[in-house]
Amino acid sequence: MEVMRHENIDKILALCGGCRSCGTCHIHIDPAMMGNMPPMSSDEDELLERSLHRNPYSRLSCQIPFDEKVNGLRVTIAQEGSK
């Protein structure tokens, strides 16, 4: 999330600043990279349950650490909308 904000990708609102409380940094991870992602916490899972656009590759970008495991990661910014 912070990397995308730093690069001025304005479609990532990240209103809560990475506190897992708003869901405005919802992304879809490249399926090939899912094995490199850290486990999803129950808080993240609960927040994503509210999204109309959740899929098996959904994550909150604020919960993805920027390290060598995500080198080359491709994501799609999820559409907005909640249940």
N, CA, C and O atoms as a GROMACS GRO file, in nm:
protein
  332
    1MET      N    1   0.083  -0.118   0.000
    1MET     CA    2   0.000   0.000   0.000
    1MET      C    3   0.088   0.125   0.000
    1MET      O    4   0.064   0.217  -0.078
    2GLU      N    5   0.188   0.128   0.086
    2GLU     CA    6   0.274   0.245   0.095
    2GLU      C    7   0.352   0.267  -0.033
    2GLU      O    8   0.372   0.382  -0.074
    3VAL      N    9   0.395   0.160  -0.096
    3VAL     CA   10   0.468   0.173  -0.222
    3VAL      C   11   0.377   0.232  -0.329
    3VAL      O   12   0.419   0.320  -0.404
    4MET      N   13   0.253   0.185  -0.336
    4MET     CA   14   0.159   0.238  -0.436
    4MET      C   15   0.128   0.385  -0.409
    4MET      O   16   0.120   0.464  -0.503
    5ARG      N   17   0.112   0.420  -0.284
    5ARG     CA   18   0.085   0.561  -0.251
    5ARG      C   19   0.206   0.647  -0.286
    5ARG      O   20   0.191   0.758  -0.336
    6HIS      N   21   0.326   0.595  -0.258
    6HIS     CA   22   0.449   0.668  -0.289
    6HIS      C   23   0.462   0.693  -0.438
    6HIS      O   24   0.516   0.795  -0.481
    7GLU      N   25   0.414   0.599  -0.518
    7GLU     CA   26   0.419   0.611  -0.664
    7GLU      C   27   0.300   0.688  -0.721
    7GLU      O   28   0.279   0.692  -0.842
    8ASN      N   29   0.221   0.749  -0.632
    8ASN     CA   30   0.106   0.832  -0.671
    8ASN      C   31  -0.002   0.756  -0.748
    8ASN      O   32  -0.066   0.810  -0.838
    9ILE      N   33  -0.020   0.631  -0.712
    9ILE     CA   34  -0.130   0.554  -0.769
    9ILE      C   35  -0.254   0.594  -0.691
    9ILE      O   36  -0.277   0.546  -0.580
   10ASP      N   37  -0.331   0.683  -0.750
   10ASP     CA   38  -0.440   0.746  -0.676
   10ASP      C   39  -0.565   0.660  -0.659
   10ASP      O   40  -0.659   0.702  -0.591
   11LYS      N   41  -0.567   0.542  -0.717
   11LYS     CA   42  -0.683   0.455  -0.700
   11LYS      C   43  -0.678   0.381  -0.567
   11LYS      O   44  -0.778   0.320  -0.526
   12ILE      N   45  -0.565   0.385  -0.499
   12ILE     CA   46  -0.553   0.326  -0.365
   12ILE      C   47  -0.579   0.437  -0.265
   12ILE      O   48  -0.493   0.523  -0.244
   13LEU      N   49  -0.695   0.437  -0.204
   13LEU     CA   50  -0.728   0.542  -0.109
   13LEU      C   51  -0.657   0.522   0.024
   13LEU      O   52  -0.603   0.616   0.080
   14ALA      N   53  -0.658   0.399   0.074
   14ALA     CA   54  -0.591   0.366   0.200
   14ALA      C   55  -0.623   0.469   0.308
   14ALA      O   56  -0.533   0.526   0.370
   15LEU      N   57  -0.750   0.492   0.328
   15LEU     CA   58  -0.796   0.596   0.419
   15LEU      C   59  -0.751   0.576   0.563
   15LEU      O   60  -0.730   0.673   0.635
   16CYS      N   61  -0.735   0.450   0.606
   16CYS     CA   62  -0.698   0.426   0.746
   16CYS      C   63  -0.547   0.426   0.766
   16CYS      O   64  -0.500   0.413   0.879
   17GLY      N   65  -0.470   0.441   0.658
   17GLY     CA   66  -0.325   0.446   0.670
   17GLY      C   67  -0.260   0.313   0.702
   17GLY      O   68  -0.146   0.310   0.750
   18GLY      N   69  -0.327   0.204   0.677
   18GLY     CA   70  -0.269   0.072   0.697
   18GLY      C   71  -0.309   0.004   0.826
   18GLY      O   72  -0.240  -0.088   0.870
   19CYS      N   73  -0.418   0.046   0.886
   19CYS     CA   74  -0.462  -0.010   1.014
   19CYS      C   75  -0.564  -0.123   1.001
   19CYS      O   76  -0.619  -0.167   1.102
   20ARG      N   77  -0.589  -0.170   0.880
   20ARG     CA   78  -0.688  -0.277   0.855
   20ARG      C   79  -0.826  -0.240   0.903
   20ARG      O   80  -0.897  -0.323   0.962
   21SER      N   81  -0.866  -0.116   0.878
   21SER     CA   82  -0.998  -0.078   0.928
   21SER      C   83  -1.091  -0.020   0.822
   21SER      O   84  -1.206   0.011   0.853
   22CYS      N   85  -1.044  -0.004   0.698
   22CYS     CA   86  -1.132   0.060   0.600
   22CYS      C   87  -1.154  -0.023   0.473
   22CYS      O   88  -1.260  -0.013   0.412
   23GLY      N   89  -1.058  -0.104   0.433
   23GLY     CA   90  -1.072  -0.185   0.313
   23GLY      C   91  -1.052  -0.110   0.183
   23GLY      O   92  -1.076  -0.166   0.076
   24THR      N   93  -1.009   0.016   0.189
   24THR     CA   94  -0.993   0.095   0.066
   24THR      C   95  -0.861   0.069  -0.005
   24THR      O   96  -0.827   0.140  -0.100
   25CYS      N   97  -0.786  -0.030   0.040
   25CYS     CA   98  -0.662  -0.070  -0.029
   25CYS      C   99  -0.676  -0.213  -0.082
   25CYS      O  100  -0.576  -0.282  -0.101
   26HIS      N  101  -0.799  -0.256  -0.105
   26HIS     CA  102  -0.829  -0.391  -0.154
   26HIS      C  103  -0.768  -0.410  -0.292
   26HIS      O  104  -0.789  -0.330  -0.383
   27ILE      N  105  -0.691  -0.518  -0.306
   27ILE     CA  106  -0.630  -0.552  -0.434
   27ILE      C  107  -0.654  -0.700  -0.464
   27ILE      O  108  -0.694  -0.776  -0.376
   28HIS      N  109  -0.629  -0.738  -0.588
   28HIS     CA  110  -0.629  -0.878  -0.629
   28HIS      C  111  -0.486  -0.913  -0.668
   28HIS      O  112  -0.426  -0.849  -0.754
   29ILE      N  113  -0.433  -1.014  -0.602
   29ILE     CA  114  -0.295  -1.060  -0.622
   29ILE      C  115  -0.287  -1.147  -0.747
   29ILE      O  116  -0.380  -1.222  -0.777
   30ASP      N  117  -0.176  -1.136  -0.819
   30ASP     CA  118  -0.149  -1.226  -0.930
   30ASP      C  119  -0.151  -1.370  -0.875
   30ASP      O  120  -0.076  -1.400  -0.783
   31PRO      N  121  -0.235  -1.457  -0.930
   31PRO     CA  122  -0.246  -1.594  -0.878
   31PRO      C  123  -0.111  -1.666  -0.866
   31PRO      O  124  -0.093  -1.747  -0.775
   32ALA      N  125  -0.018  -1.638  -0.955
   32ALA     CA  126   0.112  -1.703  -0.951
   32ALA      C  127   0.193  -1.664  -0.827
   32ALA      O  128   0.288  -1.734  -0.790
   33MET      N  129   0.156  -1.554  -0.762
   33MET     CA  130   0.231  -1.506  -0.645
   33MET      C  131   0.162  -1.537  -0.513
   33MET      O  132   0.214  -1.503  -0.407
   34MET      N  133   0.047  -1.600  -0.517
   34MET     CA  134  -0.027  -1.624  -0.393
   34MET      C  135   0.055  -1.703  -0.291
   34MET      O  136   0.041  -1.680  -0.170
   35GLY      N  137   0.139  -1.793  -0.335
   35GLY     CA  138   0.222  -1.872  -0.244
   35GLY      C  139   0.326  -1.790  -0.171
   35GLY      O  140   0.382  -1.835  -0.072
   36ASN      N  141   0.354  -1.670  -0.219
   36ASN     CA  142   0.452  -1.582  -0.157
   36ASN      C  143   0.390  -1.487  -0.055
   36ASN      O  144   0.462  -1.412   0.011
   37MET      N  145   0.259  -1.490  -0.043
   37MET     CA  146   0.191  -1.396   0.045
   37MET      C  147   0.189  -1.448   0.189
   37MET      O  148   0.180  -1.569   0.212
   38PRO      N  149   0.198  -1.357   0.285
   38PRO     CA  150   0.185  -1.400   0.424
   38PRO      C  151   0.042  -1.445   0.450
   38PRO      O  152  -0.049  -1.407   0.376
   39PRO      N  153   0.021  -1.525   0.553
   39PRO     CA  154  -0.116  -1.568   0.584
   39PRO      C  155  -0.206  -1.448   0.613
   39PRO      O  156  -0.162  -1.346   0.665
   40MET      N  157  -0.332  -1.464   0.578
   40MET     CA  158  -0.430  -1.359   0.604
   40MET      C  159  -0.477  -1.368   0.748
   40MET      O  160  -0.509  -1.476   0.797
   41SER      N  161  -0.481  -1.255   0.815
   41SER     CA  162  -0.531  -1.253   0.952
   41SER      C  163  -0.684  -1.258   0.952
   41SER      O  164  -0.748  -1.231   0.850
   42SER      N  165  -0.741  -1.294   1.064
   42SER     CA  166  -0.887  -1.298   1.074
   42SER      C  167  -0.947  -1.158   1.057
   42SER      O  168  -1.056  -1.144   1.003
   43ASP      N  169  -0.876  -1.054   1.103
   43ASP     CA  170  -0.924  -0.916   1.084
   43ASP      C  171  -0.930  -0.878   0.937
   43ASP      O  172  -1.027  -0.817   0.892
   44GLU      N  173  -0.827  -0.914   0.863
   44GLU     CA  174  -0.824  -0.885   0.719
   44GLU      C  175  -0.935  -0.963   0.648
   44GLU      O  176  -1.006  -0.908   0.564
   45ASP      N  177  -0.950  -1.090   0.683
   45ASP     CA  178  -1.053  -1.173   0.622
   45ASP      C  179  -1.192  -1.115   0.649
   45ASP      O  180  -1.275  -1.110   0.558
   46GLU      N  181  -1.217  -1.073   0.771
   46GLU     CA  182  -1.347  -1.015   0.807
   46GLU      C  183  -1.375  -0.887   0.729
   46GLU      O  184  -1.487  -0.866   0.682
   47LEU      N  185  -1.275  -0.803   0.714
   47LEU     CA  186  -1.293  -0.679   0.640
   47LEU      C  187  -1.319  -0.707   0.492
   47LEU      O  188  -1.404  -0.642   0.430
   48LEU      N  189  -1.248  -0.803   0.435
   48LEU     CA  190  -1.269  -0.837   0.294
   48LEU      C  191  -1.405  -0.902   0.270
   48LEU      O  192  -1.458  -0.894   0.160
   49GLU      N  193  -1.461  -0.966   0.371
   49GLU     CA  194  -1.594  -1.027   0.357
   49GLU      C  195  -1.700  -0.923   0.323
   49GLU      O  196  -1.803  -0.956   0.266
   50ARG      N  197  -1.676  -0.800   0.357
   50ARG     CA  198  -1.772  -0.692   0.330
   50ARG      C  199  -1.767  -0.643   0.186
   50ARG      O  200  -1.856  -0.569   0.142
   51SER      N  201  -1.665  -0.683   0.111
   51SER     CA  202  -1.650  -0.634  -0.026
   51SER      C  203  -1.734  -0.713  -0.125
   51SER      O  204  -1.740  -0.836  -0.119
   52LEU      N  205  -1.798  -0.642  -0.214
   52LEU     CA  206  -1.873  -0.706  -0.322
   52LEU      C  207  -1.780  -0.767  -0.426
   52LEU      O  208  -1.822  -0.849  -0.508
   53HIS      N  209  -1.653  -0.728  -0.422
   53HIS     CA  210  -1.559  -0.767  -0.527
   53HIS      C  211  -1.449  -0.860  -0.476
   53HIS      O  212  -1.343  -0.872  -0.538
   54ARG      N  213  -1.474  -0.924  -0.363
   54ARG     CA  214  -1.377  -1.019  -0.311
   54ARG      C  215  -1.370  -1.140  -0.402
   54ARG      O  216  -1.472  -1.185  -0.455
   55ASN      N  217  -1.250  -1.192  -0.420
   55ASN     CA  218  -1.230  -1.317  -0.492
   55ASN      C  219  -1.118  -1.394  -0.422
   55ASN      O  220  -1.064  -1.344  -0.323
   56PRO      N  221  -1.082  -1.513  -0.468
   56PRO     CA  222  -0.980  -1.592  -0.398
   56PRO      C  223  -0.842  -1.524  -0.392
   56PRO      O  224  -0.756  -1.567  -0.316
   57TYR      N  225  -0.822  -1.420  -0.472
   57TYR     CA  226  -0.693  -1.351  -0.477
   57TYR      C  227  -0.696  -1.215  -0.407
   57TYR      O  228  -0.604  -1.136  -0.420
   58SER      N  229  -0.802  -1.190  -0.333
   58SER     CA  230  -0.818  -1.062  -0.263
   58SER      C  231  -0.728  -1.054  -0.141
   58SER      O  232  -0.713  -1.150  -0.065
   59ARG      N  233  -0.668  -0.938  -0.125
   59ARG     CA  234  -0.591  -0.904  -0.006
   59ARG      C  235  -0.602  -0.755   0.016
   59ARG      O  236  -0.640  -0.680  -0.075
   60LEU      N  237  -0.568  -0.711   0.136
   60LEU     CA  238  -0.553  -0.569   0.163
   60LEU      C  239  -0.406  -0.537   0.140
   60LEU      O  240  -0.319  -0.600   0.200
   61SER      N  241  -0.380  -0.442   0.055
   61SER     CA  242  -0.240  -0.413   0.022
   61SER      C  243  -0.160  -0.366   0.143
   61SER      O  244  -0.038  -0.380   0.145
   62CYS      N  245  -0.227  -0.311   0.242
   62CYS     CA  246  -0.155  -0.268   0.363
   62CYS      C  247  -0.101  -0.385   0.443
   62CYS      O  248  -0.020  -0.366   0.533
   63GLN      N  249  -0.145  -0.507   0.411
   63GLN     CA  250  -0.101  -0.624   0.484
   63GLN      C  251   0.005  -0.705   0.410
   63GLN      O  252   0.044  -0.813   0.454
   64ILE      N  253   0.050  -0.654   0.297
   64ILE     CA  254   0.152  -0.723   0.218
   64ILE      C  255   0.285  -0.653   0.243
   64ILE      O  256   0.305  -0.540   0.197
   65PRO      N  257   0.378  -0.718   0.314
   65PRO     CA  258   0.507  -0.654   0.338
   65PRO      C  259   0.587  -0.642   0.209
   65PRO      O  260   0.584  -0.731   0.125
   66PHE      N  261   0.656  -0.533   0.196
   66PHE     CA  262   0.738  -0.509   0.077
   66PHE      C  263   0.876  -0.567   0.104
   66PHE      O  264   0.959  -0.503   0.169
   67ASP      N  265   0.899  -0.688   0.054
   67ASP     CA  266   1.028  -0.753   0.071
   67ASP      C  267   1.059  -0.835  -0.053
   67ASP      O  268   0.986  -0.828  -0.152
   68GLU      N  269   1.167  -0.913  -0.048
   68GLU     CA  270   1.211  -0.988  -0.166
   68GLU      C  271   1.108  -1.091  -0.212
   68GLU      O  272   1.111  -1.131  -0.329
   69LYS      N  273   1.019  -1.135  -0.125
   69LYS     CA  274   0.918  -1.234  -0.164
   69LYS      C  275   0.817  -1.177  -0.262
   69LYS      O  276   0.752  -1.253  -0.335
   70VAL      N  277   0.802  -1.046  -0.266
   70VAL     CA  278   0.704  -0.986  -0.356
   70VAL      C  279   0.769  -0.921  -0.478
   70VAL      O  280   0.704  -0.848  -0.552
   71ASN      N  281   0.896  -0.948  -0.499
   71ASN     CA  282   0.965  -0.894  -0.616
   71ASN      C  283   0.893  -0.940  -0.742
   71ASN      O  284   0.876  -1.060  -0.764
   72GLY      N  285   0.852  -0.846  -0.824
   72GLY     CA  286   0.780  -0.877  -0.948
   72GLY      C  287   0.629  -0.894  -0.930
   72GLY      O  288   0.560  -0.930  -1.025
   73LEU      N  289   0.578  -0.868  -0.812
   73LEU     CA  290   0.436  -0.884  -0.785
   73LEU      C  291   0.352  -0.793  -0.875
   73LEU      O  292   0.383  -0.675  -0.893
   74ARG      N  293   0.247  -0.851  -0.930
   74ARG     CA  294   0.149  -0.775  -1.008
   74ARG      C  295   0.017  -0.783  -0.936
   74ARG      O  296  -0.024  -0.889  -0.888
   75VAL      N  297  -0.050  -0.670  -0.928
   75VAL     CA  298  -0.180  -0.665  -0.860
   75VAL      C  299  -0.278  -0.587  -0.946
   75VAL      O  300  -0.240  -0.510  -1.034
   76THR      N  301  -0.404  -0.609  -0.918
   76THR     CA  302  -0.513  -0.533  -0.979
   76THR      C  303  -0.586  -0.466  -0.864
   76THR      O  304  -0.619  -0.531  -0.765
   77ILE      N  305  -0.610  -0.339  -0.876
   77ILE     CA  306  -0.685  -0.268  -0.772
   77ILE      C  307  -0.832  -0.306  -0.785
   77ILE      O  308  -0.893  -0.291  -0.890
   78ALA      N  309  -0.887  -0.356  -0.676
   78ALA     CA  310  -1.026  -0.402  -0.675
   78ALA      C  311  -1.122  -0.284  -0.688
   78ALA      O  312  -1.094  -0.173  -0.645
   79GLN      N  313  -1.235  -0.312  -0.748
   79GLN     CA  314  -1.342  -0.210  -0.755
   79GLN      C  315  -1.393  -0.185  -0.614
   79GLN      O  316  -1.382  -0.270  -0.526
   80GLU      N  317  -1.447  -0.067  -0.594
   80GLU     CA  318  -1.505  -0.032  -0.465
   80GLU      C  319  -1.647  -0.087  -0.457
   80GLU      O  320  -1.713  -0.108  -0.558
   81GLY      N  321  -1.691  -0.108  -0.337
   81GLY     CA  322  -1.827  -0.153  -0.314
   81GLY      C  323  -1.832  -0.252  -0.201
   81GLY      O  324  -1.755  -0.348  -0.198
   82SER      N  325  -1.922  -0.229  -0.108
   82SER     CA  326  -1.934  -0.320   0.005
   82SER      C  327  -2.078  -0.366   0.022
   82SER      O  328  -2.172  -0.304  -0.029
   83LYS      N  329  -2.092  -0.476   0.093
   83LYS     CA  330  -2.223  -0.536   0.118
   83LYS      C  331  -2.299  -0.457   0.219
   83LYS      O  332  -2.412  -0.492   0.254
   0.00000   0.00000   0.00000
